Every structure is written in C-alpha cells, then in structure tokens.
C-alpha cells in the first residue's frame, strides 16, 4: 500500500512541476477590495490546491474526532448497562440463596407434619 501511495504522490508532484513549467505568466489575485497580489498562475493554482488539501485533512480529522466521541458515548452507555445487569445478577443470586435457605426449612416442616399424620 505504501508503494501505491508513493506512486500517486509522485505522479501528482510531477504533474504539478510540469504544470508550473508551462504556466509562468503572471496573474492577479484579488483577496479583498483594494488588496491584490500578482504571482505566476502555476503558483496560485498550487497554493489553491494546497489550501484545499489542508482543508480536506482538517475535515477528515474533525470527522474522526466526532466518531471517537460517539463511540466513547456508546461505550459508556454499554458499560452502565453492564453494571446494571451485574447488580441485577447479584441481587437475583442473593434472592435465590435466601429462597434456598427457606426451602429446606419448609420441607422439614412438611416432613414433620407428614410424620405426625402417619403416627396417628
């Protein structure tokens, strides 16, 4: 993949150099009223492309930051849900243990009653 990226960057740079050699006539840039610059057309277009590339990179970084924030929110929500479920599980285990402690006592009461019935 690195070789492909290198080839793409090399071809773009070569095209920019050839474009710069062919377009050396000056052109005027009007930034604000009464403020203007004069530079070769190739330099102006290369600067415009560079600014566009920087803006695209900034947008890419911004979207990655937004995705990271969304993922962190989802992880926090899931962790909270996991903690709730773990608490529920512990509560259910405690209830089950309590019911199991009461269950043998109920069986012994029933056994004692049945013994009394058979004894009569």
C-alpha positions as CSV (number, residue, x, y, z in Angstrom):
1,X,0.0,0.0,0.0
2,X,2.9,2.3,0.7
3,X,4.2,1.8,-2.8
4,X,0.8,2.8,-4.3
5,X,0.7,5.9,-2.1
6,X,4.2,6.8,-3.2
7,X,3.4,6.4,-6.9
8,X,0.2,8.5,-6.6
9,X,2.1,11.3,-4.7
10,X,5.0,11.1,-7.2
11,X,2.6,11.4,-10.2
12,X,0.8,14.4,-8.7
13,X,4.1,16.2,-7.9
14,X,5.4,15.5,-11.4
15,X,2.2,16.9,-12.9
16,X,2.4,20.0,-10.7
17,X,6.0,20.6,-11.8
18,X,5.2,20.2,-15.5
19,X,2.2,22.4,-15.0
20,X,4.4,25.0,-13.3
21,X,6.9,25.0,-16.1
22,X,4.2,25.6,-18.7
23,X,2.2,28.3,-16.9
24,X,4.7,31.1,-15.8
25,X,2.7,34.1,-17.0
26,X,1.6,36.4,-14.1
27,X,-2.0,36.6,-12.8
28,X,-3.6,38.9,-10.3
29,X,-5.3,37.6,-7.2
30,X,-8.0,39.9,-5.6
31,X,-8.3,39.0,-1.9
32,X,-10.2,42.0,-0.5
33,X,-11.2,45.2,-2.1
34,X,-8.1,47.2,-2.9
35,X,-5.8,44.4,-1.9
36,X,-4.4,42.3,-4.8
37,X,-1.3,40.1,-5.4
38,X,0.4,39.2,-8.6
39,X,2.1,35.8,-9.0
40,X,2.6,33.2,-11.7
41,X,-0.6,31.2,-12.5
42,X,1.1,27.9,-11.6
43,X,2.0,29.2,-8.1
44,X,-1.6,30.4,-7.5
45,X,-3.1,27.1,-8.5
46,X,-0.6,25.1,-6.5
47,X,-1.4,27.3,-3.4
48,X,-5.1,26.9,-4.0
49,X,-4.7,23.1,-4.3
50,X,-2.6,23.0,-1.1
51,X,-5.1,25.0,0.8
52,X,-7.8,22.6,-0.4
53,X,-5.8,19.6,0.7
54,X,-5.2,21.1,4.1
55,X,-9.0,21.9,4.5
56,X,-9.8,18.3,3.4
57,X,-7.4,17.0,6.0
58,X,-8.8,19.2,8.7
59,X,-12.3,18.0,7.8
60,X,-11.1,14.3,7.9
61,X,-9.6,14.8,11.4
62,X,-12.8,16.6,12.6
63,X,-15.0,13.7,11.4
64,X,-12.7,11.2,13.1
65,X,-12.9,13.2,16.4
66,X,-16.7,13.2,16.1
67,X,-16.8,9.4,15.5
68,X,-14.5,8.9,18.5
69,X,-16.7,10.9,20.7
70,X,-19.8,9.0,19.6
71,X,-18.0,5.7,20.2
72,X,-17.0,6.7,23.7
73,X,-20.6,7.7,24.4
74,X,-21.8,4.3,23.2
75,X,-19.1,2.5,25.3
76,X,-20.2,4.5,28.4
77,X,-23.8,3.6,27.9
78,X,-22.9,-0.1,27.4
79,X,-20.7,-0.1,30.5
80,X,-23.5,1.4,32.5
81,X,-25.9,-1.2,31.2
82,X,-23.4,-3.9,32.1
83,X,-23.1,-2.6,35.6
84,X,-26.8,-2.5,36.0
85,X,-27.1,-6.1,34.8
86,X,-24.3,-7.2,37.1
87,X,-26.1,-5.6,40.0
88,X,-29.3,-7.3,39.0
89,X,-27.5,-10.6,38.8
90,X,-26.1,-10.2,42.3
91,X,-29.5,-9.3,43.6
92,X,-31.0,-12.3,42.0
93,X,-28.3,-14.6,43.4
94,X,-29.0,-13.2,46.9
95,X,-32.7,-13.7,46.5
96,X,-32.1,-17.3,45.2
97,X,-29.8,-18.1,48.1
98,X,-32.4,-16.7,50.6
99,X,-35.1,-18.8,48.9
100,X,-32.9,-21.9,49.0
101,X,-32.3,-21.4,52.8
102,X,-36.1,-21.1,53.3
103,X,-36.8,-24.1,51.1
104,X,-35.2,-26.9,53.3
105,X,-37.0,-25.4,56.3
106,X,-40.3,-25.7,54.6
107,X,-39.5,-29.3,53.6
108,X,-38.7,-30.2,57.2
109,X,-41.9,-28.7,58.4
110,X,-43.8,-30.7,55.8
111,X,-41.8,-33.8,56.8
112,X,-42.7,-33.3,60.5
113,X,-46.4,-32.8,59.6
114,X,-46.5,-35.9,57.5
115,X,-44.8,-37.9,60.3
116,X,-47.5,-36.7,62.7
117,X,-50.2,-37.8,60.3
118,X,-48.7,-41.2,59.8
119,X,-48.1,-41.5,63.6
120,X,-51.9,-41.0,64.3
